[in-house]
C-alpha cells in the first residue's frame, strides 16, 4: 500500500472514530435534555391530581398528589406552595419551614407535633398543610 493510500485509510478511520464519538455525545445530550412522553426531567415535579372541597364555609380543603423525579439525596416536598424536590435531611428532621413552603409574604410555622406547617399572611389568613406521608419515618439513604 502506498503512503498516500495509507494516510487516506488512517484519515477515514480517524474521521469514523470522530463521527462515532460525536454521535455518542449527541445521544447523551439528547438523553439528558429531551424527555419522552410520560417522563419527568430530573429535579422536576408535576401535579397529577388536585381535589378541592369547599363544602365548609370559609374553609377550603385541597388535596393534591404530585409526581417528582428527584436527584439522589432529594425527596418530593414543597417550595413556594408548589411541589419540588427538596433535601431529604429537611424531611427526616421535620424542619418543614427550611424548604420554604410558603408563598412570598407568608410566614411559615411548624405545627406543634411537626406533622406539617402553617403559612400565615399579614391579614391573618392561615393555610395549614398536613399529610399522612409526612408522619412516616424515612429509612436512611444508602
C-alpha positions, 0 to 999 in steps of 0.5 A, spaced: 500 500 500 502 506 498 503 512 503 498 516 500 493 510 500 495 509 507 494 516 510 487 516 506 485 509 510 488 512 517 484 519 515 477 515 514 478 511 520 480 517 524 474 521 521 469 514 523 472 514 530 470 522 530 463 521 527 462 515 532 464 519 538 460 525 536 454 521 535 455 518 542 455 525 545 449 527 541 445 521 544 447 523 551 445 530 550 439 528 547 438 523 553 439 528 558 435 534 555 429 531 551 424 527 555 419 522 552 412 522 553 410 520 560 417 522 563 419 527 568 426 531 567 430 530 573 429 535 579 422 536 576 415 535 579 408 535 576 401 535 579 397 529 577 391 530 581 388 536 585 381 535 589 378 541 592 372 541 597 369 547 599 363 544 602 365 548 609 364 555 609 370 559 609 374 553 609 377 550 603 380 543 603 385 541 597 388 535 596 393 534 591 398 528 589 404 530 585 409 526 581 417 528 582 423 525 579 428 527 584 436 527 584 439 522 589 439 525 596 432 529 594 425 527 596 418 530 593 416 536 598 414 543 597 417 550 595 413 556 594 406 552 595 408 548 589 411 541 589 419 540 588 424 536 590 427 538 596 433 535 601 431 529 604 435 531 611 429 537 611 424 531 611 427 526 616 428 532 621 421 535 620 424 542 619 418 543 614 419 551 614 427 550 611 424 548 604 420 554 604 413 552 603 410 558 603 408 563 598 412 570 598 409 574 604 407 568 608 410 566 614 411 559 615 410 555 622 411 548 624 405 545 627 406 543 634 407 535 633 411 537 626 406 533 622 406 539 617 406 547 617 402 553 617 403 559 612 400 565 615 399 572 611 399 579 614 391 579 614 391 573 618 389 568 613 392 561 615 393 555 610 395 549 614 398 543 610 398 536 613 399 529 610 399 522 612 406 521 608 409 526 612 408 522 619 412 516 616 419 515 618 424 515 612 429 509 612 436 512 611 439 513 604 444 508 602 
